């Protein structure tokens, strides 16, 4: 009788270790997707690259990472989630070392692409491990903790990137991953789908290549023009391959994606909520630092710190959501999260339009961050909860893929809007562009000729250039 609590206590501690390790894995991959953005100017100076070339430091990672998420989830179900995580961590660590030691831009881009491969494996496997380790009644709390870790990683990326680059140099933005990978590897548990007999190679090939072409088109669409022939070719190729993927999966005995899930209102609704979260809330990580730098004349480091009112609710709100999940359905919480996000975005628009000082703008960031924090954990929990536990790898791949498609579409769409508005206002205020001695030549180039990844840098330089010319008149 007296010994029975010991195994239960040990099991609880083991679950906590698994949760912390899996949350750190997810945080690492998401942190690495935006920590580098602040380091781009330093990388460009060190490697002698222009901004048109340096964008691929981010694009290479995003392309391989997002395109392989679903394939990685399928591999994790078949061969084991611990095995997949360990392989992914090794690949991620080796690629991080190559990034930190890169002596040329080509080497850095290739290493970043390899880093994306490792990141896709560890992210999908880690989510599947959480879903397998915790019973249904425990998952709300588990995903709340996971959401807090991921919220810190998403919102804290620019802050960490600025501090690391400022004090240690941009190479340590990559090399810092090595000790983290080693620590995480010690706490991962094994699980797999015992019904999975083989990998769906035809499905993996058509989906991964099709999604690769779609993401590539979204990345370069603003730069080349949406009607440009290379963009049209990529969209057509993506459509053909994704339709082929759909046909292949419908005739498979055990498809890589179970399309019957989309007949469930819970799964379909959570997928739309995930797209809404990614396209309306997570996308703010890219554009709020740009606004803070240009509207309030903040340096990149100060702009990163000024993001704290957005970052803190993303850390705190998931814990509140875990308590609410015991009383309310996932549908209710997702609805509340989406409404809160809409209110936050409207507040940000109204405060920015009124040109109010930063303390007033802080209110909109708090509300938007609260909505983002609630959606971050709740969308993942509801999507994964609608899928059988043995197919958690597939579910985590679908979840992560949906998130990244939403982010990419949101960034591309808002980037196009931002580019058009900035260009139109610049042309209206400055009918004749004159030379500005305080701006670099790169700043005078039209902002529409640049990709969304460094929209912050180029639009900031463009707007500063406009201000200099106005002041000189």
CORMO-V268934 format. One record per pair of residues at least 24 apart in sequence whose ideal C-beta (glycine too) atoms are under 7 Angstrom apart, sorted by the first residue. I is the first residue (numbers start at 0). GAP is how many residues later the second one is. Records with the same first field share a line. If there is no record, write none. Layout:
I->GAP, GAP
This chain:
14->118, 119
16->170
17->111, 115, 169, 171
18->111, 123, 126, 127
19->167
20->163, 166, 167
21->104, 107, 108
22->122, 123, 126
23->125, 156, 160
24->60, 97, 98, 101, 159
25->97, 100, 101, 120, 123, 124
26->122, 123, 125, 126
27->149, 152
28->90, 93, 94
29->120, 123, 124
30->122, 126, 129
31->83, 87, 145
32->28, 29
33->123, 124, 251
34->122, 125, 126, 138
35->125, 137
36->121, 124
37->120, 123, 124, 127, 262, 266
38->122, 126, 131, 134
39->414, 417
40->416
41->123, 128
42->127
45->124
46->57, 58, 61
48->56
50->391, 399, 403, 406, 407
51->398
52->52
54->396, 398, 399
55->53
56->51, 52, 55
57->395
58->160, 394
59->49, 52, 53, 56
60->51, 52, 54, 55
61->54, 153
62->50, 53, 149, 152, 153
63->49, 52, 53
64->51, 54, 55
65->145, 149, 335, 338
66->141, 144, 145, 148
67->49, 52, 140
68->51, 54, 55, 328, 331, 332
69->137, 186, 187, 327, 328, 331
70->133, 137
71->48, 49, 52, 325
72->51, 55, 320, 321, 323, 324
73->125, 126, 130, 182, 319, 320, 323
74->124
75->48, 49, 52, 317
76->115, 116, 119, 314, 316, 317
77->115, 118, 121
78->113
79->110, 112
80->44, 47, 48, 109, 110, 111, 312
81->106, 107, 108
83->37, 41
84->37, 40, 41, 103
85->99, 102
86->34
87->30, 33, 34, 37
88->29, 33, 92, 95, 96
90->26, 27, 30
91->26, 27, 30, 85, 89
92->84, 85, 88
95->78, 79, 81, 82
96->78, 81
98->75
99->71, 74, 75
122->277
123->269, 272, 273, 276
124->268
126->257, 269, 272
127->264, 265, 268
128->59, 60, 62
130->253, 258, 261, 264
131->59, 257, 260
132->56
135->249
138->242, 246
139->182, 185, 186, 241
140->181
142->234, 237, 238
143->174, 175, 177, 178, 233
145->231
146->171, 226, 229, 230
147->167, 170, 171
149->226
150->163, 164, 167, 222, 225
151->159, 163
153->128, 131, 160
154->130, 152, 155, 156, 159
155->155
157->131, 146, 149
158->145, 146, 148
161->138, 139, 142
165->135
192->197, 198, 200
193->196
194->195
196->57
199->52, 55, 56
201->46
202->42, 45, 46, 49, 52, 53
203->52
205->35, 38, 39, 42
206->35, 38
208->32
209->28, 31, 32, 35
212->24, 25, 28
213->24
214->193
217->190, 191, 194
218->232, 233
219->231
220->191
221->190, 193, 194, 197, 226, 229, 230
222->226, 227, 228
255->138
256->137, 141
257->133, 136
260->125, 126
263->122
265->116, 120
266->116, 119
268->62
269->64, 109, 112, 113, 116
270->112, 131
272->61, 65, 102, 106
273->105, 109, 125, 128, 129, 132
274->127, 131
275->62
276->95, 98, 99, 102
277->125, 128, 129, 132
278->127, 128, 130, 131
279->61, 65, 130
280->60, 87, 90, 91, 94
281->90, 125
282->124, 127, 128, 131
283->26, 84
285->125
286->127
288->167
289->165, 166, 169, 170
290->61
292->167
293->166, 169
294->57
295->62
305->52
308->53, 56, 57, 60
309->55, 58, 59
310->58
311->57
312->53, 56, 57, 60
313->55, 58, 59, 62
314->58
315->57
316->53, 56, 57
317->55, 58, 59
320->53, 56, 57
329->48, 51, 52
332->41, 45
333->41, 44, 45, 48
335->38
336->34, 37, 38, 41
337->37
339->27, 30, 31, 34
340->27, 30, 31, 34
342->24
343->24, 27
410->41
411->40
414->37, 40
417->37, 41
418->28, 29
421->25, 37, 40, 41
422->24, 25
425->36, 40
428->37, 41
429->36, 39
433->35
435->29, 32, 33
437->30
438->25, 26, 29
